[in-house]
Amino acid sequence: MSNFSENLKKYRKEKSMSQKALAEKLYMSKQAISKYECGTNECLFDTLIDIADLLEISVDELLR
């Protein structure tokens, strides 16, 4: 599992946000978030920025 996958799950849970809630805010499916967290799909750069903004962290924190 990549740092991104682990960090996405960690920071999402810190915000007490479900995969479904995050997906809805990003206008994508819950399955897409699940695949990011499992490391089976990679995230587009624009989506990465949107995720970081929603979780109130930097892209750097999300990736490292």
Biopython code that builds the backbone (N, CA, C, O; Angstrom):
import numpy as np
from Bio.PDB.StructureBuilder import StructureBuilder

atoms = [
    (1, "MET", "N", (0.844, -1.173, 0.000)),
    (1, "MET", "CA", (0.000, 0.000, 0.000)),
    (1, "MET", "C", (0.896, 1.245, 0.000)),
    (1, "MET", "O", (1.910, 1.277, 0.697)),
    (2, "SER", "N", (0.532, 2.252, -0.765)),
    (2, "SER", "CA", (1.338, 3.462, -0.881)),
    (2, "SER", "C", (1.070, 4.419, 0.280)),
    (2, "SER", "O", (0.090, 4.284, 1.013)),
    (3, "ASN", "N", (1.966, 5.378, 0.419)),
    (3, "ASN", "CA", (1.757, 6.418, 1.437)),
    (3, "ASN", "C", (0.444, 7.140, 1.204)),
    (3, "ASN", "O", (-0.291, 7.433, 2.147)),
    (4, "PHE", "N", (0.149, 7.428, -0.071)),
    (4, "PHE", "CA", (-1.099, 8.115, -0.383)),
    (4, "PHE", "C", (-2.290, 7.307, 0.122)),
    (4, "PHE", "O", (-3.177, 7.859, 0.773)),
    (5, "SER", "N", (-2.321, 6.036, -0.163)),
    (5, "SER", "CA", (-3.439, 5.177, 0.244)),
    (5, "SER", "C", (-3.617, 5.186, 1.753)),
    (5, "SER", "O", (-4.723, 5.371, 2.261)),
    (6, "GLU", "N", (-2.519, 4.984, 2.458)),
    (6, "GLU", "CA", (-2.561, 4.957, 3.921)),
    (6, "GLU", "C", (-2.956, 6.309, 4.494)),
    (6, "GLU", "O", (-3.769, 6.386, 5.415)),
    (7, "ASN", "N", (-2.384, 7.373, 3.949)),
    (7, "ASN", "CA", (-2.675, 8.712, 4.462)),
    (7, "ASN", "C", (-4.104, 9.142, 4.166)),
    (7, "ASN", "O", (-4.745, 9.786, 4.996)),
    (8, "LEU", "N", (-4.598, 8.794, 2.999)),
    (8, "LEU", "CA", (-5.978, 9.131, 2.673)),
    (8, "LEU", "C", (-6.915, 8.529, 3.706)),
    (8, "LEU", "O", (-7.791, 9.216, 4.232)),
    (9, "LYS", "N", (-6.737, 7.266, 3.993)),
    (9, "LYS", "CA", (-7.583, 6.587, 4.970)),
    (9, "LYS", "C", (-7.422, 7.200, 6.364)),
    (9, "LYS", "O", (-8.406, 7.425, 7.069)),
    (10, "LYS", "N", (-6.181, 7.466, 6.750)),
    (10, "LYS", "CA", (-5.892, 8.042, 8.065)),
    (10, "LYS", "C", (-6.558, 9.403, 8.250)),
    (10, "LYS", "O", (-7.267, 9.629, 9.231)),
    (11, "TYR", "N", (-6.325, 10.303, 7.301)),
    (11, "TYR", "CA", (-6.861, 11.657, 7.439)),
    (11, "TYR", "C", (-8.378, 11.697, 7.268)),
    (11, "TYR", "O", (-9.051, 12.514, 7.897)),
    (12, "ARG", "N", (-8.913, 10.828, 6.428)),
    (12, "ARG", "CA", (-10.375, 10.748, 6.276)),
    (12, "ARG", "C", (-11.009, 10.339, 7.593)),
    (12, "ARG", "O", (-12.005, 10.922, 8.020)),
    (13, "LYS", "N", (-10.424, 9.331, 8.237)),
    (13, "LYS", "CA", (-10.959, 8.861, 9.520)),
    (13, "LYS", "C", (-10.784, 9.909, 10.619)),
    (13, "LYS", "O", (-11.644, 10.040, 11.489)),
    (14, "GLU", "N", (-9.681, 10.653, 10.587)),
    (14, "GLU", "CA", (-9.475, 11.726, 11.569)),
    (14, "GLU", "C", (-10.569, 12.777, 11.474)),
    (14, "GLU", "O", (-10.926, 13.402, 12.473)),
    (15, "LYS", "N", (-11.098, 12.970, 10.279)),
    (15, "LYS", "CA", (-12.193, 13.930, 10.069)),
    (15, "LYS", "C", (-13.555, 13.283, 10.303)),
    (15, "LYS", "O", (-14.591, 13.907, 10.075)),
    (16, "SER", "N", (-13.550, 12.029, 10.757)),
    (16, "SER", "CA", (-14.786, 11.263, 10.990)),
    (16, "SER", "C", (-15.670, 11.250, 9.751)),
    (16, "SER", "O", (-16.887, 11.416, 9.828)),
    (17, "MET", "N", (-15.030, 11.050, 8.616)),
    (17, "MET", "CA", (-15.733, 11.061, 7.341)),
    (17, "MET", "C", (-15.718, 9.653, 6.746)),
    (17, "MET", "O", (-14.675, 9.000, 6.708)),
    (18, "SER", "N", (-16.855, 9.202, 6.292)),
    (18, "SER", "CA", (-16.932, 7.896, 5.640)),
    (18, "SER", "C", (-16.434, 8.011, 4.201)),
    (18, "SER", "O", (-16.307, 9.105, 3.652)),
    (19, "GLN", "N", (-16.159, 6.860, 3.616)),
    (19, "GLN", "CA", (-15.781, 6.855, 2.201)),
    (19, "GLN", "C", (-16.910, 7.451, 1.365)),
    (19, "GLN", "O", (-16.667, 8.208, 0.424)),
    (20, "LYS", "N", (-18.127, 7.108, 1.712)),
    (20, "LYS", "CA", (-19.289, 7.603, 0.973)),
    (20, "LYS", "C", (-19.399, 9.121, 1.066)),
    (20, "LYS", "O", (-19.658, 9.790, 0.067)),
    (21, "ALA", "N", (-19.202, 9.664, 2.270)),
    (21, "ALA", "CA", (-19.300, 11.122, 2.453)),
    (21, "ALA", "C", (-18.221, 11.842, 1.644)),
    (21, "ALA", "O", (-18.498, 12.852, 0.996)),
    (22, "LEU", "N", (-16.997, 11.325, 1.681)),
    (22, "LEU", "CA", (-15.925, 11.943, 0.911)),
    (22, "LEU", "C", (-16.224, 11.853, -0.579)),
    (22, "LEU", "O", (-16.039, 12.819, -1.319)),
    (23, "ALA", "N", (-16.681, 10.699, -1.008)),
    (23, "ALA", "CA", (-17.010, 10.501, -2.428)),
    (23, "ALA", "C", (-18.076, 11.485, -2.885)),
    (23, "ALA", "O", (-17.968, 12.064, -3.966)),
    (24, "GLU", "N", (-19.096, 11.675, -2.074)),
    (24, "GLU", "CA", (-20.178, 12.598, -2.442)),
    (24, "GLU", "C", (-19.664, 14.023, -2.589)),
    (24, "GLU", "O", (-20.076, 14.740, -3.501)),
    (25, "LYS", "N", (-18.772, 14.435, -1.704)),
    (25, "LYS", "CA", (-18.214, 15.792, -1.785)),
    (25, "LYS", "C", (-17.337, 15.974, -3.029)),
    (25, "LYS", "O", (-17.177, 17.084, -3.536)),
    (26, "LEU", "N", (-16.776, 14.867, -3.507)),
    (26, "LEU", "CA", (-15.911, 14.911, -4.689)),
    (26, "LEU", "C", (-16.658, 14.555, -5.973)),
    (26, "LEU", "O", (-16.068, 14.532, -7.054)),
    (27, "TYR", "N", (-17.968, 14.275, -5.851)),
    (27, "TYR", "CA", (-18.795, 13.887, -6.996)),
    (27, "TYR", "C", (-18.251, 12.631, -7.685)),
    (27, "TYR", "O", (-18.151, 12.567, -8.910)),
    (28, "MET", "N", (-17.908, 11.648, -6.872)),
    (28, "MET", "CA", (-17.453, 10.371, -7.403)),
    (28, "MET", "C", (-18.079, 9.243, -6.596)),
    (28, "MET", "O", (-18.810, 9.489, -5.637)),
    (29, "SER", "N", (-17.795, 8.023, -6.982)),
    (29, "SER", "CA", (-18.393, 6.875, -6.304)),
    (29, "SER", "C", (-17.586, 6.494, -5.060)),
    (29, "SER", "O", (-16.395, 6.788, -4.954)),
    (30, "LYS", "N", (-18.260, 5.842, -4.137)),
    (30, "LYS", "CA", (-17.606, 5.306, -2.946)),
    (30, "LYS", "C", (-16.535, 4.304, -3.358)),
    (30, "LYS", "O", (-15.487, 4.211, -2.720)),
    (31, "GLN", "N", (-16.798, 3.560, -4.421)),
    (31, "GLN", "CA", (-15.851, 2.566, -4.900)),
    (31, "GLN", "C", (-14.534, 3.213, -5.337)),
    (31, "GLN", "O", (-13.465, 2.628, -5.166)),
    (32, "ALA", "N", (-14.614, 4.410, -5.895)),
    (32, "ALA", "CA", (-13.399, 5.114, -6.315)),
    (32, "ALA", "C", (-12.526, 5.431, -5.100)),
    (32, "ALA", "O", (-11.309, 5.252, -5.143)),
    (33, "ILE", "N", (-13.148, 5.901, -4.023)),
    (33, "ILE", "CA", (-12.404, 6.199, -2.800)),
    (33, "ILE", "C", (-11.808, 4.910, -2.234)),
    (33, "ILE", "O", (-10.652, 4.887, -1.811)),
    (34, "SER", "N", (-12.590, 3.855, -2.228)),
    (34, "SER", "CA", (-12.121, 2.568, -1.735)),
    (34, "SER", "C", (-10.899, 2.096, -2.527)),
    (34, "SER", "O", (-9.937, 1.594, -1.946)),
    (35, "LYS", "N", (-10.936, 2.255, -3.830)),
    (35, "LYS", "CA", (-9.811, 1.836, -4.673)),
    (35, "LYS", "C", (-8.581, 2.697, -4.432)),
    (35, "LYS", "O", (-7.458, 2.197, -4.505)),
    (36, "TYR", "N", (-8.771, 3.994, -4.142)),
    (36, "TYR", "CA", (-7.629, 4.841, -3.785)),
    (36, "TYR", "C", (-7.005, 4.329, -2.493)),
    (36, "TYR", "O", (-5.783, 4.229, -2.381)),
    (37, "GLU", "N", (-7.852, 4.004, -1.518)),
    (37, "GLU", "CA", (-7.362, 3.563, -0.212)),
    (37, "GLU", "C", (-6.730, 2.168, -0.269)),
    (37, "GLU", "O", (-5.848, 1.859, 0.531)),
    (38, "CYS", "N", (-7.159, 1.350, -1.180)),
    (38, "CYS", "CA", (-6.563, 0.013, -1.349)),
    (38, "CYS", "C", (-5.320, 0.059, -2.228)),
    (38, "CYS", "O", (-4.553, -0.902, -2.279)),
    (39, "GLY", "N", (-5.124, 1.168, -2.914)),
    (39, "GLY", "CA", (-3.968, 1.309, -3.780)),
    (39, "GLY", "C", (-4.142, 0.693, -5.160)),
    (39, "GLY", "O", (-3.167, 0.535, -5.895)),
    (40, "THR", "N", (-5.383, 0.343, -5.521)),
    (40, "THR", "CA", (-5.603, -0.265, -6.839)),
    (40, "THR", "C", (-5.806, 0.774, -7.937)),
    (40, "THR", "O", (-5.633, 0.466, -9.116)),
    (41, "ASN", "N", (-6.168, 1.995, -7.566)),
    (41, "ASN", "CA", (-6.318, 3.079, -8.539)),
    (41, "ASN", "C", (-5.457, 4.256, -8.121)),
    (41, "ASN", "O", (-5.256, 4.509, -6.933)),
    (42, "GLU", "N", (-4.954, 4.968, -9.111)),
    (42, "GLU", "CA", (-4.202, 6.183, -8.852)),
    (42, "GLU", "C", (-5.120, 7.385, -9.015)),
    (42, "GLU", "O", (-6.112, 7.343, -9.742)),
    (43, "CYS", "N", (-4.770, 8.430, -8.333)),
    (43, "CYS", "CA", (-5.592, 9.636, -8.287)),
    (43, "CYS", "C", (-5.056, 10.672, -9.277)),
    (43, "CYS", "O", (-3.845, 10.869, -9.376)),
    (44, "LEU", "N", (-5.949, 11.327, -10.002)),
    (44, "LEU", "CA", (-5.556, 12.434, -10.860)),
    (44, "LEU", "C", (-5.096, 13.605, -9.994)),
    (44, "LEU", "O", (-5.548, 13.752, -8.858)),
    (45, "PHE", "N", (-4.212, 14.425, -10.516)),
    (45, "PHE", "CA", (-3.654, 15.531, -9.736)),
    (45, "PHE", "C", (-4.738, 16.485, -9.255)),
    (45, "PHE", "O", (-4.709, 16.912, -8.101)),
    (46, "ASP", "N", (-5.688, 16.827, -10.107)),
    (46, "ASP", "CA", (-6.762, 17.740, -9.712)),
    (46, "ASP", "C", (-7.586, 17.152, -8.575)),
    (46, "ASP", "O", (-7.995, 17.869, -7.662)),
    (47, "THR", "N", (-7.827, 15.858, -8.631)),
    (47, "THR", "CA", (-8.584, 15.180, -7.577)),
    (47, "THR", "C", (-7.774, 15.160, -6.290)),
    (47, "THR", "O", (-8.331, 15.323, -5.204)),
    (48, "LEU", "N", (-6.490, 14.966, -6.397)),
    (48, "LEU", "CA", (-5.604, 14.977, -5.240)),
    (48, "LEU", "C", (-5.689, 16.315, -4.503)),
    (48, "LEU", "O", (-5.754, 16.354, -3.274)),
    (49, "ILE", "N", (-5.688, 17.388, -5.253)),
    (49, "ILE", "CA", (-5.805, 18.727, -4.666)),
    (49, "ILE", "C", (-7.163, 18.874, -3.987)),
    (49, "ILE", "O", (-7.242, 19.400, -2.876)),
    (50, "ASP", "N", (-8.222, 18.422, -4.633)),
    (50, "ASP", "CA", (-9.565, 18.506, -4.047)),
    (50, "ASP", "C", (-9.662, 17.708, -2.750)),
    (50, "ASP", "O", (-10.271, 18.166, -1.784)),
    (51, "ILE", "N", (-9.070, 16.525, -2.726)),
    (51, "ILE", "CA", (-9.085, 15.694, -1.515)),
    (51, "ILE", "C", (-8.342, 16.406, -0.388)),
    (51, "ILE", "O", (-8.837, 16.475, 0.737)),
    (52, "ALA", "N", (-7.170, 16.930, -0.681)),
    (52, "ALA", "CA", (-6.389, 17.635, 0.335)),
    (52, "ALA", "C", (-7.174, 18.826, 0.883)),
    (52, "ALA", "O", (-7.183, 19.055, 2.092)),
    (53, "ASP", "N", (-7.827, 19.578, 0.014)),
    (53, "ASP", "CA", (-8.634, 20.719, 0.451)),
    (53, "ASP", "C", (-9.769, 20.272, 1.371)),
    (53, "ASP", "O", (-10.000, 20.879, 2.416)),
    (54, "LEU", "N", (-10.472, 19.219, 0.984)),
    (54, "LEU", "CA", (-11.591, 18.731, 1.797)),
    (54, "LEU", "C", (-11.136, 18.215, 3.155)),
    (54, "LEU", "O", (-11.841, 18.372, 4.151)),
    (55, "LEU", "N", (-9.965, 17.604, 3.196)),
    (55, "LEU", "CA", (-9.455, 17.063, 4.455)),
    (55, "LEU", "C", (-8.659, 18.101, 5.250)),
    (55, "LEU", "O", (-8.174, 17.824, 6.348)),
    (56, "GLU", "N", (-8.535, 19.301, 4.674)),
    (56, "GLU", "CA", (-7.840, 20.425, 5.302)),
    (56, "GLU", "C", (-6.388, 20.091, 5.633)),
    (56, "GLU", "O", (-5.896, 20.373, 6.726)),
    (57, "ILE", "N", (-5.718, 19.481, 4.656)),
    (57, "ILE", "CA", (-4.299, 19.166, 4.768)),
    (57, "ILE", "C", (-3.621, 19.558, 3.465)),
    (57, "ILE", "O", (-4.285, 19.862, 2.473)),
    (58, "SER", "N", (-2.299, 19.549, 3.477)),
    (58, "SER", "CA", (-1.576, 19.860, 2.247)),
    (58, "SER", "C", (-1.452, 18.588, 1.380)),
    (58, "SER", "O", (-1.564, 17.467, 1.877)),
    (59, "VAL", "N", (-1.226, 18.792, 0.111)),
    (59, "VAL", "CA", (-0.981, 17.665, -0.790)),
    (59, "VAL", "C", (0.263, 16.918, -0.321)),
    (59, "VAL", "O", (0.324, 15.692, -0.408)),
    (60, "ASP", "N", (1.234, 17.643, 0.167)),
    (60, "ASP", "CA", (2.453, 17.033, 0.671)),
    (60, "ASP", "C", (2.147, 16.062, 1.820)),
    (60, "ASP", "O", (2.679, 14.952, 1.850)),
    (61, "GLU", "N", (1.301, 16.472, 2.754)),
    (61, "GLU", "CA", (0.910, 15.579, 3.866)),
    (61, "GLU", "C", (0.205, 14.331, 3.342)),
    (61, "GLU", "O", (0.399, 13.229, 3.857)),
    (62, "LEU", "N", (-0.590, 14.516, 2.340)),
    (62, "LEU", "CA", (-1.350, 13.396, 1.780)),
    (62, "LEU", "C", (-0.437, 12.396, 1.077)),
    (62, "LEU", "O", (-0.704, 11.195, 1.098)),
    (63, "LEU", "N", (0.616, 12.871, 0.466)),
    (63, "LEU", "CA", (1.501, 12.006, -0.310)),
    (63, "LEU", "C", (2.648, 11.387, 0.486)),
    (63, "LEU", "O", (3.158, 10.334, 0.103)),
    (64, "ARG", "N", (3.057, 12.010, 1.570)),
    (64, "ARG", "CA", (4.243, 11.525, 2.297)),
    (64, "ARG", "C", (3.886, 10.635, 3.409)),
    (64, "ARG", "O", (4.767, 10.145, 4.116)),
]
sb = StructureBuilder()
sb.init_structure("model")
sb.init_model(0)
sb.init_chain("A")
sb.init_seg("    ")
for serial, (resi, resn, name, xyz) in enumerate(atoms, 1):
    if name == "N":
        sb.init_residue(resn, " ", resi, " ")
    sb.init_atom(name, np.array(xyz, "f"), 0.0, 1.0, " ", f" {name:<3s}", serial, name[0])
structure = sb.get_structure()
